[in-house]
Amino acid sequence: MIRHFLIAFIAITLLSCKDDKQKNQEDTKPNHLPELFALMQGSFNSEVQSQVDSTYFNISLHMYPIWKDKGNFLYVEQALNARQSNPYRQRIYEVTQLNDSMYSSAIYTIEHDSLWIGKWKTPKDFDMLAMEKVTKKEGCEVILKRIEPNYYKGETGEKTCESTLYGASYATSEVEILEDKIISWDRGFDAKDEHIWGAEKGGYIFNKID
């Protein structure tokens, strides 16, 4: 009887120690999601790059947090800097952590997106936008790796992001996120892997301006 009791006691003790060790490992798991999310926020433009190389336009990029009670979401708006009232891209990004060093930036389109032009100035307005009004672009998420403090780099999967823009078959995105800038290279390719749209030399360099 005593022997069985001791065996049961030892087993319970070992299981408890294992659970505590696992919990401690989870508690000490690196979490740089707040760092990445903060780096992605703000207003940017490519004015400097456009002045150095005329093949690049001066593009404005605004990225501001919304839906703070739902997770790490950003409203994203891009436009020619001189035509910010008529943006060519409006998206919502959802930033999540995959493991110790890898992160995902998922992309959503917005139903009736023209209603939200300029709302990056008042992100609280997005509380009125229901999740049912946004659609995830499957296969278009950017997978980012933390290279060092305040520096993340990543890209979309190979041919996973469908695109029909200007006759393209798929799109790719290569991204670098740093403390003072975001470098983004978006391109579209046809079914024969021929370049259809997007910068040819390299990514747009968006310097943080706020």
Secondary structure, 3 states (H helix, E strand, C coil): CHHHHHHHHHHHHHHHHHHHHHHHHHHCCCCCHHHHHHHCCEEEECHHHHHHCCCCCCEEEEEEEECCCCCCEEEEEEEEHHHCCCCCEEEEEEEEECCCCEEEEEEEEECCHHHHCCHHHCHHHHHHCCHHHEEECCCCCEEEEEEECCEEEEECCCCCEECCHHHCCEEEEEEEEECCEEEEEEEEECCCCCEEECCCCCCEEEEECC
